[in-house]
Amino acid sequence: MKKILCCLLLIPVFLFAQTKEKDSLKLRADLSVTGFLQSGNVDTWIFRAKSEVSFRSWGNTVFKTKNSYVYQAFDKEKADEDILSLNFLEFNPTRKIYPFVLGFFSTNFRREINYRYLLGAGASFKILNKKNYELKASTSLEYENTDFNLTTFNVPEYNGSESIETYRATFWLYGKYHLFKNKIVFSHESYVQPSLEQINNYRWRADISLEMPIWKYLNFKINYIHVLESIVVIDQSRVDRFLTFGLTIKNY
């Protein structure tokens, strides 16, 4: 799995070397590496790598994949090691409203999640689509399956289940804004995922970034992530927060 993830994260590095071809192939790719390190009385290490790639596969169909890896350790003891892969196939995304299908895959070490996958479809609506400003909302329906290491949860009715299945609705909001003559790039991506079958089964996630261009293909990046899961294994917090600093390399 780690080898597959490394390949996915390194795709943008290969594409960056192909910038002369990106106009004909319509490729867009970036790779960001952020983290936090503290040493002394307490050793803390947080590392996050995230890649985004989109390309026109055929006609007006566009494939997008977003892959991230998070590692966190305290006093050399692993606290988190998470994989998240978001994949979309968009149809006619140049239109104001367009449909898409999706497939997600993730793991989470601290939450004792062996794997989670979602399959579904939805539609996006462009609220703002200017050269320096982009804002869109999406909604989708998915089937989800989550496999856990443990079978005791903070919500007792799920105790004894190694796997939890449900149908979800997802409501997305994405925005990206180039401010102060492109000296600052502010972006946000958030979603809420309630279950359509279990009222106590829901989650939400917010991913907020500030980037400051250093060079045409290189930005300094500050990234904050806030995640809440309503159902977790016993004695685990429902909330995760990450604040990291690093760089983004891109081919556009």
BELTA-V343114 format. One record per residue. OMEGA is omega in radians with two decimals (999 if undefined). NEAR is the number of other ideal C-beta (glycine too) atoms within 12 Angstrom. Layout:
{{OMEGA & NEAR} {OMEGA & NEAR}}
This chain:
{{-3.13 & 19} {3.12 & 15} {3.11 & 11} {-3.13 & 16} {3.12 & 27} {3.11 & 17} {-3.14 & 19} {-3.12 & 31} {-3.11 & 35} {3.11 & 23} {-3.13 & 32} {3.12 & 36} {3.08 & 25} {-3.11 & 21} {3.13 & 31} {3.11 & 27} {-3.10 & 17} {-3.03 & 22} {3.13 & 22} {-3.11 & 12} {-2.96 & 16} {3.14 & 25} {-3.14 & 14} {-3.14 & 11} {-3.13 & 21} {3.12 & 26} {2.99 & 31} {-3.08 & 28} {2.99 & 37} {3.13 & 38} {3.09 & 36} {3.09 & 38} {-3.13 & 30} {-3.13 & 33} {3.12 & 27} {-3.12 & 25} {3.04 & 19} {3.11 & 15} {-3.10 & 13} {3.11 & 8} {3.09 & 8} {3.08 & 13} {3.13 & 17} {-3.11 & 24} {3.07 & 24} {-3.11 & 33} {3.08 & 29} {3.03 & 38} {-3.11 & 37} {3.09 & 43} {3.06 & 37} {-3.14 & 38} {3.00 & 39} {3.08 & 32} {3.12 & 30} {-3.04 & 24} {3.05 & 20} {3.13 & 12} {3.12 & 12} {3.12 & 16} {-3.10 & 22} {3.06 & 30} {3.10 & 28} {3.07 & 31} {3.11 & 35} {-3.07 & 35} {-3.14 & 35} {3.12 & 38} {3.13 & 37} {3.06 & 39} {-3.13 & 29} {3.14 & 32} {3.08 & 24} {-3.09 & 20} {3.06 & 15} {3.08 & 12} {-3.09 & 15} {3.10 & 17} {-3.13 & 25} {2.95 & 32} {-2.95 & 28} {3.05 & 37} {3.06 & 34} {3.13 & 37} {3.14 & 33} {-3.05 & 38} {-3.08 & 27} {2.95 & 37} {-3.04 & 28} {-3.11 & 33} {-3.11 & 24} {-3.08 & 19} {3.06 & 31} {3.11 & 17} {-3.12 & 18} {3.06 & 15} {-3.11 & 21} {-3.14 & 25} {3.09 & 25} {2.94 & 34} {-3.05 & 25} {3.01 & 35} {-3.13 & 25} {3.02 & 33} {3.12 & 31} {2.98 & 35} {3.12 & 30} {-3.06 & 32} {-3.04 & 26} {-3.14 & 29} {3.10 & 36} {3.10 & 28} {3.08 & 34} {3.07 & 23} {3.01 & 26} {3.04 & 35} {3.09 & 26} {3.06 & 35} {-3.12 & 23} {-3.11 & 31} {-3.13 & 24} {-3.13 & 31} {3.11 & 28} {3.14 & 35} {-3.13 & 23} {3.11 & 23} {-3.12 & 18} {-3.09 & 18} {3.13 & 21} {-3.11 & 14} {-3.06 & 10} {-3.10 & 19} {3.13 & 19} {3.09 & 24} {3.11 & 23} {3.10 & 29} {-3.14 & 25} {3.00 & 33} {-3.10 & 26} {3.06 & 33} {-3.07 & 26} {2.88 & 32} {-3.10 & 24} {3.02 & 37} {3.12 & 24} {3.13 & 36} {-3.07 & 23} {3.00 & 29} {-3.08 & 21} {-3.08 & 25} {3.08 & 17} {-2.99 & 21} {3.09 & 30} {3.04 & 21} {-2.97 & 23} {-3.08 & 13} {3.12 & 15} {-3.12 & 27} {-3.14 & 17} {-3.12 & 13} {3.04 & 23} {-3.10 & 21} {3.08 & 20} {3.14 & 34} {3.09 & 23} {2.96 & 30} {-3.07 & 22} {2.86 & 35} {3.11 & 27} {3.10 & 36} {-3.02 & 25} {2.94 & 33} {-3.10 & 27} {3.09 & 31} {3.09 & 28} {-3.00 & 29} {3.08 & 24} {-2.98 & 22} {3.06 & 18} {3.13 & 13} {3.05 & 9} {3.11 & 18} {3.10 & 17} {3.06 & 21} {3.13 & 31} {3.13 & 27} {3.11 & 32} {3.07 & 25} {-3.12 & 31} {3.07 & 26} {3.05 & 32} {-3.08 & 23} {3.03 & 35} {3.01 & 24} {3.09 & 29} {-3.07 & 20} {-3.03 & 16} {-3.03 & 22} {-3.12 & 13} {-3.12 & 21} {-3.11 & 28} {3.05 & 26} {2.98 & 37} {-3.06 & 25} {3.06 & 32} {-3.13 & 26} {-3.03 & 37} {-3.09 & 27} {2.95 & 36} {3.12 & 30} {3.10 & 31} {-3.09 & 23} {3.03 & 23} {-3.11 & 17} {-3.08 & 12} {-3.06 & 13} {-3.06 & 22} {3.12 & 21} {2.90 & 33} {-2.99 & 24} {2.95 & 35} {-3.01 & 27} {3.08 & 37} {3.13 & 27} {3.09 & 31} {-3.08 & 22} {3.03 & 31} {3.04 & 22} {-3.10 & 33} {-3.12 & 26} {3.12 & 35} {3.09 & 30} {-3.03 & 29} {3.11 & 20} {3.06 & 13} {3.07 & 26} {3.10 & 17} {-3.01 & 24} {2.99 & 19} {3.08 & 30} {3.09 & 22} {3.01 & 34} {-3.05 & 23} {-3.11 & 34} {3.13 & 25} {-3.02 & 30} {3.02 & 27} {3.04 & 37} {-3.06 & 34} {-3.10 & 32} {-3.14 & 32} {999 & 23}}
